[in-house]
């Protein structure tokens, strides 16, 4: 029986049935014992009655007393043995009332050949002439019954049967209540395994706040997450295909023109080299983005000085900023250390700062600030790094989307800016791997501001200078 439904049902039903039968059995037997007198008291009463009858009328009165017991239960186990060794009413004596005689086993009706020594003893009555009569009361122990007093007539068996039926019905609905959600969850997982990520279970389990209801909610969340990841993967493949098609088309065009125009081969070769370089950078960034799809536990961590890292990046980017006619300024506190991968951190902040420089107008300034944020006593401090520019900004509806791969704003931050839409996506993934958050918002004075929050260094890790990790 492999069905969880029937296992739960039969287990609960059997347990309740055994408990019920045992409880009723014990209750009836205890009540019966309380209603009855003690066996030893009954034996003593019989002995007392026999003695009074014998004193009043001798053997004849004793015989009348014995016959007066009638066919009830005391008569069947009370015997009187006369001096000749026979029962006074002529009844055969049970073997347990007869004494042993040299190991032989005579007929039950034969006289006693051994001493009278039944279990519990016997009452000895002696006449004046010396005749001895023995009053014997057999043992009160009966053959054991499976259910004790429940097997006696008059016990309401209908009540017991009704109790078993009620317990079976209750266990049936209890098992159904427990297993029905499991069946729905199993059906949903089968549909998900078949590729249907639109299946939902929590709607059919509305109102359940137990573990199965929470499991259904978690399963729906997982299905939604898987569907989003699959859509993102498909969108990423489409975007990669589109981005790779554009430089390849320009390469083919340059080759075609180079074949037709013999005098301008060098110019077309330069164009081919430029497009090949763009293609190589796009492939490298895409592979880097794919490598960031890993658990945070797989990140190799060491001590990274954020202030020193930002200073090195600002010095490198200053050359590009000067060529574009803008400035890069840095304001950083001291002792801003985190636990992380220096290469990933450099790649993240370099993409953010270069993105700000790319869209800053001539004569503008790109600002970088880094400071420690004090948290409550029961929480750890964090670092906040802010990069802002004076460019055209981003529409509010696109602020959350700029961190998606290959996403570009159609107006200001478009293809003409020279980006592929991977820089901020790489930065967001790198920050997330380090347990941080990244946000973008428009400044009131104009421009875009990107803020990154990272947890501070928790352990004393080996120090690695940021300049040593500059080979990004």
Helices and strands as residue ranges (DSSP letters): H 4-35, H 39-68, H 73-76, E 78-81, G 95-97, E 123-126, E 132-137, G 148-151, H 157-193, G 202-205, H 211-260, G 262-264, H 265-291, G 296-298, E 302-305, H 306-324, E 327-332, E 337-340, H 342-358, E 365-373, E 382-388, G 396-398, G 415-417, H 423-433, E 437-442, E 448-455, E 463-464, G 466-469
